[in-house]
Amino acid sequence: MLKKSIEALQQEAANTGTNSLKRSLGGFNLIMIGIGVIIGAGLFSLTGIAAANNTGPAVILSFVVAAVGCAFSALCYAEFASMVPVSGSAYTYAYATIGELFAWIIGWDLILEYSVGAATVGISWSQYLVKFLEKFGLYIPPQLVMSPFETATGANGETIRGIINLPAVLIIALVTAVIIRGTKGSALFNAIVVTLKVGVVLLFIALGWQYINPENYHPFIPANTGTFGEYGVSGILRGAGVVFFVFIGFDIVATMAQETKNPQKNMPIGILGSLIVCTVLFIAFGYVMTGLAHYTEFKNSAAPVAIAIAKTPYIWLGTAVIMAILIGYTSVILVDLLGQSRVFYAMSNDGLLPKVFSQLHPKFNTPYKSNILLCVFISLFAGLVPIHVVGEMTSIGTLLAFVMVCIGILILRKKEPNLPRPFKTPWVPVVPILGIVTCVLMMVSLPLSTWIRLFAWLAIGILIYFFYGKKNSKLRNQVKSD
């Protein structure tokens, strides 16, 4: 299968200067990076949705299942990151180690992850903005904060159908404008955002704990309704697939291999350390949330934290927490849109996507045309699709990428046993197989409609590859001409 050589990637690195990165990160640095990336939108939104629709108070068990799947996949991802001597995504790693078609599928899958992920965060941002403005007596018409597929009950009992989630559309457009101008958050700003997000979680747990109503935990695992995924054990598995979204981003740690001192030791410390810390925080967070309010109260809400806080006397906490969440969400949208544009830019540079996705702005030196097209696409998702749909699509897309990464490690160990590996996944083939099994189990537990959307997305991607990407691949055309 057609592959990029590691020598070619080294040459690319030399041309862009990325080979000058210094190995300065230790285990603690990686743990902090992981915590900052992992704690994002999903925790404050999908936790309540999973509890209401799938798990009840047992949502904390779903966090455990999701974390285990992440741990196996993260170790495999770390080996990929250490083998290819440049910074980049799973798309780049796959192109150098498995082949072009495999890389295309992962790249197309990452597009789904980042795009729909940004839309999910945008929708939740919108709902928290509504809660924040209400505290100051400002109200947005409900028709303008819901998708056309959602309804709400008005004060006089009438049914209100949504038109478009306008705040979600606007925040996507605003962040896109920032990205086009090339504005980047300073290290200080990033540190403040990370501290703020962790502080919100700890504050919520500490202050909410004393107002827990033990009756809300009974039954801890609600009886299955007769439908797979609605409570019971199957509900916990489906809940794991839903809340898996909260762990998305841990793979950023694996991409730091080139900048890590002693990656054989520090990569697993950073990856597993950040996962363990965040899993403990998530379990405590879910426990307090479902203890403050009955899980049924979170039905159809992307702002469950606000509902839980309303059960405490800390009115000021509600305002402070929502403000912190809005700031944190904005940074997550920024990272998602940047990651999305990087994947498109890399694929376009390789000839697999049209040049429009890699054309740079003459002044800001950013892929502005790609950013604008993505803004339109993602804004439509955020404005017109309910959050539970986009959240599940993000989870299944990411789970598929992790499955393919685990499979890739098994293939490489057999076909390329002598490739230099600064970090080696331990206990191969056990760890990759467990990663595949765990992720597939979570994928299988997701609704059929989510699978249909995934297959439709992949089918579109495969068609684009064979009708455009394969014909215009720079590497393939270079091989033909040699």
Secondary structure, 3 states (H helix, E strand, C coil): CCCCCHHHHHHHHHHHCHHHCCCCECHHHHHHHHHHHHCCHHHHHHHHHHHHHHHHHHHHHHHHHHHHHHHHHHHHHHHHHHHCCCCCCHHHHHHHHCCHHHHHHHHHHHHHHHHHHHHHHHHHHHHHHHHHHHCCCCCCCHHHECCCCCEEECCCCCEEECCCEHHHHHHHHHHHHHHHCCCCCCHHHHHHHHHHHHHHHHHHHHHHHHHCCHHHHCCCCCCCCCCCCCCHHHHHHHHHHHHHHHHCCCHHHHCCHHHECCHHHHHHHHHHHHHHHHHHHHHHHHHHHHHHCCHHHHCCCCCHHHHHHCCCCCHHHHHHHHHHHHHHHHHHHHHHHHHHHHHHHHHHHCCCCCHHHCCCCCCCCCCHHHHHHHHHHHHHHHHHCCHHHHHHHHHHHHHHHHHHHHHHHHHHHHHCCCCCCCCCCCCCCHHHHHHHHHHHHHHHHCCHHHHHHHHHHHHHHHHHHHHHHHHHCHHHHHHHHC
